[in-house]
Amino acid sequence: MLEIADLSAGYGEAGVLDAVSLDVARGSITALVGSNGAGKTTLMRTVAGLLPVKAGGIVFDGSDLTRAAPHDRVERGLSLVPEGRLIFPGFSVEENLRAGAIAPHARPRLAARLEEMYALFPILKQRRRQPGGTLSGGEQQMLAIARGLMSCPRLLLLDEPSLGLAPAVAQSLFETIVRIRGTGVTVFVVEQDIRSTLEIADTAYVLENGRIVMLGTAADLLEDPQVRQAYLGL
């Protein structure tokens, strides 16, 4: 579904990604893992169109998105849930969700999609009149993911979804990611919680210093001695 070929990107003159190539298969959970500063968020922002491509290309479902505007990518079925959640704290939960359905193709399904999000995250229905900024960290992450799903994406990009969450809340979140894939949405997730991510993913890539250094099935990488020593402390 997503093909990234020899992608280089960064901030201004500062290069971060260096000839990164990876694929995300339709219907999969694909993980990109690595340490802080490896370039994971830069890759997500570049795929979403928030950073320009310096070299290489991005193809989504057969269409070249390398130079496409961010809103065009959303309309084609890409949705990014950014690191740090970035919900609208003064908006109610429901207003945040409605903002996620602003893309033309999503507007006709707004009412039905709201009910689907409330079924996926029942706590959000209870809090629907409450300002987003008053939610707990876990609830805000649920809201951020639900808002991303309101655009009816075919590919959901999750950037560090468990960041700052308590272990039990994070574990529930990973279970939710599996349920989202079960609804037919392909998931590409960036995470520092490498063990939990590899336990739910199909395929995984390891990014270090802006380069892909390992790739394989998530199960194989979870058992790889190098990964276990470098990232799992085993």
URWO-V102972 format. One record per backbone hydrogen bond with DSSP energy under -0.5 kcal/mol. CO is the residue of the C=O (numbers start at 1). NH is the residue of the N-H. E is the energy in kcal/mol with one decimal. If there is no record, write none. Layout:
BEGIN
co=CO nh=NH e=E
co=CO nh=NH e=E
END
This chain:
BEGIN
co=1 nh=61 e=-3.7
co=2 nh=24 e=-2.5
co=3 nh=5 e=-0.5
co=3 nh=59 e=-2.7
co=4 nh=6 e=-0.5
co=4 nh=22 e=-1.9
co=5 nh=57 e=-2.1
co=7 nh=20 e=-2.7
co=8 nh=54 e=-2.8
co=8 nh=55 e=-1.5
co=9 nh=16 e=-2.5
co=9 nh=17 e=-2.7
co=10 nh=12 e=-0.6
co=11 nh=14 e=-2.1
co=13 nh=15 e=-0.7
co=14 nh=11 e=-2.0
co=17 nh=9 e=-0.8
co=17 nh=19 e=-0.5
co=20 nh=7 e=-3.0
co=22 nh=4 e=-3.0
co=23 nh=25 e=-0.5
co=24 nh=2 e=-1.9
co=25 nh=28 e=-1.8
co=28 nh=30 e=-0.6
co=28 nh=187 e=-2.6
co=29 nh=202 e=-3.2
co=29 nh=203 e=-1.2
co=30 nh=189 e=-2.7
co=31 nh=205 e=-2.3
co=32 nh=191 e=-1.6
co=33 nh=207 e=-2.9
co=35 nh=38 e=-1.6
co=38 nh=210 e=-2.2
co=39 nh=43 e=-2.0
co=40 nh=44 e=-2.0
co=41 nh=45 e=-2.8
co=42 nh=46 e=-1.9
co=43 nh=47 e=-2.5
co=44 nh=48 e=-2.1
co=45 nh=50 e=-2.6
co=45 nh=51 e=-1.0
co=46 nh=49 e=-0.9
co=52 nh=10 e=-0.5
co=55 nh=8 e=-2.6
co=57 nh=5 e=-2.4
co=58 nh=65 e=-2.8
co=58 nh=66 e=-0.7
co=59 nh=3 e=-3.0
co=59 nh=61 e=-0.5
co=60 nh=63 e=-2.1
co=63 nh=60 e=-2.9
co=63 nh=65 e=-0.6
co=65 nh=68 e=-1.2
co=69 nh=73 e=-1.7
co=70 nh=74 e=-1.9
co=71 nh=75 e=-2.1
co=72 nh=76 e=-1.5
co=73 nh=77 e=-0.7
co=73 nh=78 e=-2.4
co=74 nh=77 e=-1.1
co=77 nh=154 e=-2.2
co=77 nh=155 e=-2.4
co=79 nh=157 e=-3.5
co=80 nh=82 e=-0.7
co=81 nh=159 e=-2.3
co=82 nh=85 e=-1.7
co=84 nh=86 e=-2.7
co=87 nh=89 e=-0.9
co=88 nh=91 e=-1.1
co=88 nh=132 e=-0.5
co=89 nh=133 e=-2.4
co=91 nh=132 e=-3.4
co=92 nh=96 e=-2.4
co=93 nh=97 e=-2.1
co=94 nh=98 e=-2.6
co=95 nh=99 e=-1.9
co=96 nh=100 e=-1.0
co=97 nh=100 e=-0.7
co=98 nh=101 e=-1.4
co=99 nh=102 e=-1.0
co=103 nh=106 e=-1.5
co=103 nh=107 e=-1.3
co=104 nh=108 e=-0.6
co=106 nh=109 e=-1.2
co=107 nh=110 e=-1.7
co=109 nh=113 e=-3.0
co=110 nh=114 e=-2.4
co=111 nh=115 e=-1.7
co=112 nh=116 e=-1.9
co=113 nh=117 e=-2.4
co=114 nh=118 e=-2.3
co=115 nh=119 e=-1.8
co=116 nh=120 e=-2.0
co=117 nh=121 e=-2.8
co=121 nh=124 e=-1.7
co=121 nh=125 e=-0.8
co=122 nh=125 e=-0.6
co=122 nh=126 e=-1.5
co=123 nh=127 e=-1.5
co=125 nh=128 e=-1.1
co=127 nh=93 e=-0.6
co=127 nh=130 e=-2.4
co=128 nh=94 e=-2.2
co=130 nh=93 e=-1.6
co=131 nh=134 e=-1.9
co=132 nh=135 e=-1.5
co=136 nh=140 e=-2.7
co=137 nh=141 e=-1.9
co=138 nh=142 e=-2.1
co=139 nh=143 e=-2.4
co=140 nh=144 e=-2.5
co=141 nh=145 e=-2.4
co=142 nh=146 e=-2.9
co=143 nh=147 e=-2.8
co=144 nh=148 e=-1.9
co=145 nh=149 e=-2.0
co=146 nh=150 e=-1.2
co=148 nh=151 e=-0.8
co=149 nh=152 e=-1.9
co=154 nh=186 e=-2.4
co=155 nh=79 e=-1.8
co=155 nh=157 e=-0.5
co=156 nh=158 e=-0.6
co=156 nh=188 e=-2.6
co=157 nh=81 e=-3.3
co=157 nh=159 e=-0.6
co=158 nh=160 e=-0.7
co=158 nh=190 e=-3.1
co=160 nh=163 e=-1.4
co=162 nh=165 e=-2.1
co=166 nh=170 e=-2.9
co=167 nh=171 e=-2.5
co=168 nh=172 e=-1.8
co=169 nh=173 e=-1.9
co=170 nh=174 e=-2.2
co=171 nh=175 e=-1.8
co=172 nh=176 e=-1.7
co=173 nh=177 e=-2.0
co=174 nh=178 e=-1.6
co=175 nh=179 e=-1.6
co=176 nh=180 e=-2.5
co=177 nh=181 e=-2.1
co=178 nh=182 e=-1.6
co=179 nh=183 e=-0.7
co=180 nh=183 e=-1.4
co=180 nh=185 e=-1.3
co=181 nh=184 e=-1.8
co=184 nh=186 e=-0.5
co=186 nh=156 e=-2.9
co=187 nh=30 e=-2.8
co=188 nh=158 e=-2.5
co=189 nh=32 e=-2.6
co=190 nh=160 e=-2.2
co=190 nh=161 e=-0.5
co=191 nh=34 e=-0.7
co=192 nh=194 e=-2.0
co=193 nh=197 e=-1.9
co=194 nh=198 e=-2.7
co=195 nh=199 e=-1.7
co=196 nh=200 e=-0.7
co=197 nh=200 e=-1.0
co=197 nh=201 e=-1.6
co=202 nh=218 e=-2.1
co=203 nh=31 e=-2.7
co=204 nh=216 e=-1.8
co=205 nh=33 e=-2.8
co=205 nh=207 e=-0.5
co=206 nh=213 e=-2.8
co=206 nh=214 e=-1.1
co=208 nh=211 e=-1.8
co=210 nh=18 e=-2.9
co=211 nh=208 e=-2.9
co=211 nh=213 e=-0.6
co=214 nh=206 e=-2.7
co=216 nh=204 e=-2.7
co=217 nh=221 e=-2.2
co=218 nh=222 e=-2.2
co=219 nh=223 e=-1.0
co=220 nh=224 e=-0.6
co=221 nh=224 e=-0.6
co=224 nh=228 e=-2.7
co=225 nh=229 e=-2.2
co=226 nh=230 e=-2.7
co=227 nh=231 e=-2.8
co=227 nh=232 e=-1.1
co=228 nh=232 e=-0.5
co=228 nh=234 e=-2.8
END
